[in-house]
Amino acid sequence: MCKKYDPQFKQEAINLALNSKQSYRQTASDLGINYKTFCNWMYQTMNKPTHHAIKSNKKPDYQELERQNKAMKRELELRKKEIDILKKAAQYFASLK
């Protein structure tokens, strides 16, 4: 049997999942929603253009955001390694005095 859920309930469930530290599966279970149904709601929400995207005639490109995020993480790791090398060099040269 297919249940009909109120759009406001759907939005509140999605907001709860996005702002919670528990898994989507656990959130769906707590709310008594089928997990696949809940995943469909999440998918529809993620692919729905936001008000900002509607004004600019652009859809958010989550794949591009993921690529940028990975690139930034690589850059951060590189910078951390550079800082560690510079700290070690500073300690070495300080010990020569």
VMD Tcl script that builds the backbone (N, CA, C; Angstrom):
set m [mol new atoms 291]
animate dup $m
set s [atomselect $m all]
$s set {name element resname resid chain x y z} {
  {N N MET 1 A 0.835 -1.176 0.000}
  {CA C MET 1 A 0.000 0.000 0.000}
  {C C MET 1 A 0.885 1.246 0.000}
  {N N CYS 2 A 0.565 2.199 -0.830}
  {CA C CYS 2 A 1.354 3.409 -0.989}
  {C C CYS 2 A 0.787 4.510 -0.095}
  {N N LYS 3 A 1.608 5.006 0.831}
  {CA C LYS 3 A 1.170 6.085 1.717}
  {C C LYS 3 A 1.434 7.420 1.045}
  {N N LYS 4 A 0.580 8.381 1.317}
  {CA C LYS 4 A 0.794 9.756 0.872}
  {C C LYS 4 A 1.282 10.557 2.069}
  {N N TYR 5 A 2.382 11.239 1.896}
  {CA C TYR 5 A 2.946 12.051 2.962}
  {C C TYR 5 A 2.758 13.524 2.622}
  {N N ASP 6 A 2.498 14.295 3.637}
  {CA C ASP 6 A 2.335 15.734 3.502}
  {C C ASP 6 A 3.671 16.357 3.076}
  {N N PRO 7 A 3.679 17.297 2.123}
  {CA C PRO 7 A 4.946 17.925 1.708}
  {C C PRO 7 A 5.700 18.579 2.866}
  {N N GLN 8 A 4.969 19.126 3.816}
  {CA C GLN 8 A 5.615 19.756 4.972}
  {C C GLN 8 A 6.327 18.687 5.819}
  {N N PHE 9 A 5.695 17.527 5.978}
  {CA C PHE 9 A 6.314 16.420 6.710}
  {C C PHE 9 A 7.590 15.971 6.004}
  {N N LYS 10 A 7.524 15.862 4.683}
  {CA C LYS 10 A 8.696 15.458 3.909}
  {C C LYS 10 A 9.847 16.433 4.141}
  {N N GLN 11 A 9.537 17.725 4.059}
  {CA C GLN 11 A 10.579 18.740 4.213}
  {C C GLN 11 A 11.165 18.708 5.621}
  {N N GLU 12 A 10.323 18.543 6.624}
  {CA C GLU 12 A 10.822 18.479 7.999}
  {C C GLU 12 A 11.675 17.227 8.217}
  {N N ALA 13 A 11.276 16.117 7.603}
  {CA C ALA 13 A 12.064 14.887 7.713}
  {C C ALA 13 A 13.439 15.069 7.069}
  {N N ILE 14 A 13.471 15.702 5.922}
  {CA C ILE 14 A 14.733 15.951 5.220}
  {C C ILE 14 A 15.613 16.897 6.035}
  {N N ASN 15 A 15.023 17.958 6.562}
  {CA C ASN 15 A 15.786 18.893 7.393}
  {C C ASN 15 A 16.351 18.194 8.619}
  {N N LEU 16 A 15.544 17.315 9.224}
  {CA C LEU 16 A 16.006 16.568 10.385}
  {C C LEU 16 A 17.214 15.703 10.008}
  {N N ALA 17 A 17.127 15.028 8.886}
  {CA C ALA 17 A 18.224 14.157 8.448}
  {C C ALA 17 A 19.488 14.953 8.141}
  {N N LEU 18 A 19.328 16.095 7.500}
  {CA C LEU 18 A 20.496 16.896 7.127}
  {C C LEU 18 A 21.169 17.537 8.335}
  {N N ASN 19 A 20.396 17.824 9.375}
  {CA C ASN 19 A 20.942 18.502 10.549}
  {C C ASN 19 A 21.269 17.550 11.684}
  {N N SER 20 A 21.081 16.257 11.459}
  {CA C SER 20 A 21.317 15.264 12.490}
  {C C SER 20 A 22.621 14.538 12.226}
  {N N LYS 21 A 23.189 13.978 13.271}
  {CA C LYS 21 A 24.421 13.206 13.120}
  {C C LYS 21 A 24.132 11.734 12.858}
  {N N GLN 22 A 22.882 11.335 12.972}
  {CA C GLN 22 A 22.556 9.930 12.725}
  {C C GLN 22 A 22.400 9.681 11.232}
  {N N SER 23 A 22.428 8.422 10.861}
  {CA C SER 23 A 22.361 8.048 9.450}
  {C C SER 23 A 20.961 8.318 8.903}
  {N N TYR 24 A 20.889 8.411 7.575}
  {CA C TYR 24 A 19.591 8.590 6.925}
  {C C TYR 24 A 18.691 7.392 7.197}
  {N N ARG 25 A 19.280 6.219 7.212}
  {CA C ARG 25 A 18.516 5.003 7.480}
  {C C ARG 25 A 17.881 5.068 8.866}
  {N N GLN 26 A 18.657 5.533 9.848}
  {CA C GLN 26 A 18.152 5.629 11.219}
  {C C GLN 26 A 17.058 6.689 11.317}
  {N N THR 27 A 17.245 7.805 10.636}
  {CA C THR 27 A 16.229 8.866 10.639}
  {C C THR 27 A 14.932 8.344 10.033}
  {N N ALA 28 A 15.025 7.664 8.906}
  {CA C ALA 28 A 13.830 7.109 8.263}
  {C C ALA 28 A 13.146 6.113 9.189}
  {N N SER 29 A 13.921 5.266 9.822}
  {CA C SER 29 A 13.365 4.271 10.735}
  {C C SER 29 A 12.663 4.942 11.912}
  {N N ASP 30 A 13.302 5.964 12.482}
  {CA C ASP 30 A 12.708 6.680 13.617}
  {C C ASP 30 A 11.381 7.331 13.248}
  {N N LEU 31 A 11.276 7.787 12.010}
  {CA C LEU 31 A 10.053 8.459 11.566}
  {C C LEU 31 A 9.029 7.487 10.989}
  {N N GLY 32 A 9.386 6.215 10.884}
  {CA C GLY 32 A 8.461 5.218 10.358}
  {C C GLY 32 A 8.281 5.297 8.852}
  {N N ILE 33 A 9.349 5.708 8.165}
  {CA C ILE 33 A 9.316 5.869 6.712}
  {C C ILE 33 A 10.177 4.780 6.097}
  {N N ASN 34 A 9.737 4.229 4.991}
  {CA C ASN 34 A 10.542 3.275 4.248}
  {C C ASN 34 A 11.831 3.977 3.802}
  {N N TYR 35 A 12.961 3.290 3.979}
  {CA C TYR 35 A 14.255 3.908 3.678}
  {C C TYR 35 A 14.367 4.320 2.213}
  {N N LYS 36 A 13.895 3.487 1.287}
  {CA C LYS 36 A 13.986 3.828 -0.136}
  {C C LYS 36 A 13.109 5.027 -0.467}
  {N N THR 37 A 11.950 5.112 0.172}
  {CA C THR 37 A 11.086 6.278 -0.019}
  {C C THR 37 A 11.805 7.535 0.453}
  {N N PHE 38 A 12.433 7.419 1.620}
  {CA C PHE 38 A 13.164 8.559 2.175}
  {C C PHE 38 A 14.322 8.961 1.264}
  {N N CYS 39 A 15.024 7.974 0.706}
  {CA C CYS 39 A 16.120 8.276 -0.231}
  {C C CYS 39 A 15.601 9.001 -1.468}
  {N N ASN 40 A 14.420 8.599 -1.941}
  {CA C ASN 40 A 13.815 9.296 -3.086}
  {C C ASN 40 A 13.533 10.757 -2.743}
  {N N TRP 41 A 13.049 11.007 -1.537}
  {CA C TRP 41 A 12.794 12.394 -1.112}
  {C C TRP 41 A 14.099 13.182 -1.107}
  {N N MET 42 A 15.154 12.564 -0.566}
  {CA C MET 42 A 16.452 13.239 -0.503}
  {C C MET 42 A 16.954 13.540 -1.913}
  {N N TYR 43 A 16.830 12.569 -2.808}
  {CA C TYR 43 A 17.279 12.747 -4.184}
  {C C TYR 43 A 16.511 13.881 -4.851}
  {N N GLN 44 A 15.204 13.900 -4.681}
  {CA C GLN 44 A 14.383 14.952 -5.277}
  {C C GLN 44 A 14.766 16.320 -4.719}
  {N N THR 45 A 15.040 16.373 -3.430}
  {CA C THR 45 A 15.416 17.642 -2.808}
  {C C THR 45 A 16.770 18.122 -3.311}
  {N N MET 46 A 17.726 17.201 -3.429}
  {CA C MET 46 A 19.058 17.585 -3.880}
  {C C MET 46 A 19.056 18.030 -5.347}
  {N N ASN 47 A 18.143 17.521 -6.136}
  {CA C ASN 47 A 18.092 17.883 -7.548}
  {C C ASN 47 A 17.118 19.016 -7.840}
  {N N LYS 48 A 16.426 19.481 -6.808}
  {CA C LYS 48 A 15.500 20.594 -6.981}
  {C C LYS 48 A 16.298 21.891 -6.899}
  {N N PRO 49 A 16.154 22.764 -7.877}
  {CA C PRO 49 A 16.916 24.011 -7.823}
  {C C PRO 49 A 16.471 24.879 -6.656}
  {N N THR 50 A 17.425 25.520 -6.031}
  {CA C THR 50 A 17.111 26.427 -4.932}
  {C C THR 50 A 16.628 27.753 -5.503}
  {N N HIS 51 A 16.139 28.610 -4.634}
  {CA C HIS 51 A 15.674 29.921 -5.091}
  {C C HIS 51 A 16.802 30.692 -5.769}
  {N N HIS 52 A 18.004 30.598 -5.206}
  {CA C HIS 52 A 19.158 31.276 -5.792}
  {C C HIS 52 A 19.465 30.699 -7.180}
  {N N ALA 53 A 19.372 29.385 -7.289}
  {CA C ALA 53 A 19.666 28.746 -8.577}
  {C C ALA 53 A 18.608 29.102 -9.611}
  {N N ILE 54 A 17.361 29.265 -9.193}
  {CA C ILE 54 A 16.301 29.638 -10.129}
  {C C ILE 54 A 16.559 31.045 -10.660}
  {N N LYS 55 A 16.964 31.945 -9.781}
  {CA C LYS 55 A 17.222 33.321 -10.202}
  {C C LYS 55 A 18.388 33.401 -11.178}
  {N N SER 56 A 19.390 32.557 -10.972}
  {CA C SER 56 A 20.560 32.606 -11.846}
  {C C SER 56 A 20.465 31.613 -13.000}
  {N N ASN 57 A 19.346 30.909 -13.101}
  {CA C ASN 57 A 19.114 29.920 -14.156}
  {C C ASN 57 A 20.161 28.807 -14.150}
  {N N LYS 58 A 20.696 28.475 -12.975}
  {CA C LYS 58 A 21.678 27.408 -12.850}
  {C C LYS 58 A 21.177 26.384 -11.844}
  {N N LYS 59 A 21.470 25.132 -12.123}
  {CA C LYS 59 A 21.231 24.081 -11.151}
  {C C LYS 59 A 22.533 23.853 -10.400}
  {N N PRO 60 A 22.447 23.589 -9.107}
  {CA C PRO 60 A 23.691 23.299 -8.398}
  {C C PRO 60 A 24.321 22.026 -8.947}
  {N N ASP 61 A 25.593 22.058 -9.193}
  {CA C ASP 61 A 26.308 20.913 -9.740}
  {C C ASP 61 A 27.059 20.235 -8.595}
  {N N TYR 62 A 26.436 19.223 -8.014}
  {CA C TYR 62 A 27.010 18.563 -6.855}
  {C C TYR 62 A 28.284 17.812 -7.208}
  {N N GLN 63 A 28.383 17.303 -8.420}
  {CA C GLN 63 A 29.613 16.615 -8.820}
  {C C GLN 63 A 30.771 17.598 -8.876}
  {N N GLU 64 A 30.519 18.794 -9.385}
  {CA C GLU 64 A 31.566 19.818 -9.435}
  {C C GLU 64 A 31.972 20.222 -8.021}
  {N N LEU 65 A 31.003 20.350 -7.123}
  {CA C LEU 65 A 31.317 20.688 -5.736}
  {C C LEU 65 A 32.154 19.588 -5.080}
  {N N GLU 66 A 31.845 18.336 -5.389}
  {CA C GLU 66 A 32.637 17.221 -4.867}
  {C C GLU 66 A 34.068 17.279 -5.391}
  {N N ARG 67 A 34.225 17.567 -6.679}
  {CA C ARG 67 A 35.577 17.675 -7.259}
  {C C ARG 67 A 36.355 18.812 -6.591}
  {N N GLN 68 A 35.694 19.945 -6.391}
  {CA C GLN 68 A 36.355 21.075 -5.739}
  {C C GLN 68 A 36.741 20.724 -4.311}
  {N N ASN 69 A 35.847 20.024 -3.621}
  {CA C ASN 69 A 36.119 19.626 -2.245}
  {C C ASN 69 A 37.333 18.709 -2.177}
  {N N LYS 70 A 37.424 17.730 -3.075}
  {CA C LYS 70 A 38.563 16.821 -3.101}
  {C C LYS 70 A 39.853 17.576 -3.413}
  {N N ALA 71 A 39.777 18.521 -4.360}
  {CA C ALA 71 A 40.962 19.306 -4.708}
  {C C ALA 71 A 41.423 20.136 -3.515}
  {N N MET 72 A 40.488 20.699 -2.789}
  {CA C MET 72 A 40.845 21.504 -1.612}
  {C C MET 72 A 41.444 20.644 -0.511}
  {N N LYS 73 A 40.928 19.430 -0.358}
  {CA C LYS 73 A 41.493 18.525 0.642}
  {C C LYS 73 A 42.919 18.148 0.282}
  {N N ARG 74 A 43.178 17.882 -1.020}
  {CA C ARG 74 A 44.548 17.571 -1.457}
  {C C ARG 74 A 45.469 18.767 -1.199}
  {N N GLU 75 A 44.983 19.952 -1.518}
  {CA C GLU 75 A 45.776 21.172 -1.306}
  {C C GLU 75 A 46.073 21.363 0.186}
  {N N LEU 76 A 45.093 21.121 1.029}
  {CA C LEU 76 A 45.290 21.252 2.470}
  {C C LEU 76 A 46.337 20.267 2.969}
  {N N GLU 77 A 46.273 19.028 2.519}
  {CA C GLU 77 A 47.260 18.020 2.919}
  {C C GLU 77 A 48.662 18.432 2.477}
  {N N LEU 78 A 48.782 18.963 1.267}
  {CA C LEU 78 A 50.076 19.426 0.773}
  {C C LEU 78 A 50.614 20.544 1.659}
  {N N ARG 79 A 49.755 21.486 1.988}
  {CA C ARG 79 A 50.196 22.606 2.837}
  {C C ARG 79 A 50.595 22.128 4.224}
  {N N LYS 80 A 49.878 21.149 4.775}
  {CA C LYS 80 A 50.243 20.609 6.088}
  {C C LYS 80 A 51.618 19.959 6.037}
  {N N LYS 81 A 51.910 19.225 4.962}
  {CA C LYS 81 A 53.220 18.589 4.810}
  {C C LYS 81 A 54.316 19.645 4.699}
  {N N GLU 82 A 54.029 20.701 3.940}
  {CA C GLU 82 A 55.008 21.779 3.801}
  {C C GLU 82 A 55.294 22.435 5.146}
  {N N ILE 83 A 54.262 22.672 5.925}
  {CA C ILE 83 A 54.430 23.289 7.246}
  {C C ILE 83 A 55.254 22.384 8.144}
  {N N ASP 84 A 54.984 21.077 8.114}
  {CA C ASP 84 A 55.758 20.137 8.923}
  {C C ASP 84 A 57.229 20.156 8.526}
  {N N ILE 85 A 57.503 20.189 7.232}
  {CA C ILE 85 A 58.897 20.233 6.758}
  {C C ILE 85 A 59.569 21.518 7.232}
  {N N LEU 86 A 58.877 22.639 7.126}
  {CA C LEU 86 A 59.457 23.910 7.570}
  {C C LEU 86 A 59.697 23.925 9.080}
  {N N LYS 87 A 58.804 23.321 9.858}
  {CA C LYS 87 A 59.006 23.246 11.312}
  {C C LYS 87 A 60.249 22.431 11.637}
  {N N LYS 88 A 60.391 21.297 10.948}
  {CA C LYS 88 A 61.559 20.446 11.187}
  {C C LYS 88 A 62.838 21.155 10.778}
  {N N ALA 89 A 62.801 21.877 9.672}
  {CA C ALA 89 A 63.984 22.620 9.224}
  {C C ALA 89 A 64.331 23.710 10.228}
  {N N ALA 90 A 63.317 24.390 10.739}
  {CA C ALA 90 A 63.567 25.444 11.724}
  {C C ALA 90 A 64.176 24.858 12.995}
  {N N GLN 91 A 63.688 23.712 13.421}
  {CA C GLN 91 A 64.254 23.066 14.613}
  {C C GLN 91 A 65.698 22.639 14.368}
  {N N TYR 92 A 65.973 22.133 13.186}
  {CA C TYR 92 A 67.325 21.698 12.848}
  {C C TYR 92 A 68.286 22.872 12.871}
  {N N PHE 93 A 67.904 23.951 12.213}
  {CA C PHE 93 A 68.801 25.103 12.145}
  {C C PHE 93 A 68.920 25.802 13.505}
  {N N ALA 94 A 67.882 25.730 14.318}
  {CA C ALA 94 A 67.960 26.307 15.659}
  {C C ALA 94 A 68.918 25.503 16.533}
  {N N SER 95 A 68.993 24.202 16.304}
  {CA C SER 95 A 69.875 23.352 17.103}
  {C C SER 95 A 71.344 23.535 16.724}
  {N N LEU 96 A 71.644 24.110 15.538}
  {CA C LEU 96 A 73.029 24.313 15.110}
  {C C LEU 96 A 73.700 25.472 15.824}
  {N N LYS 97 A 72.941 26.364 16.392}
  {CA C LYS 97 A 73.523 27.550 17.046}
  {C C LYS 97 A 74.275 27.219 18.290}
}
mol reanalyze $m
mol bondsrecalc $m
mol representation Tube
mol addrep $m
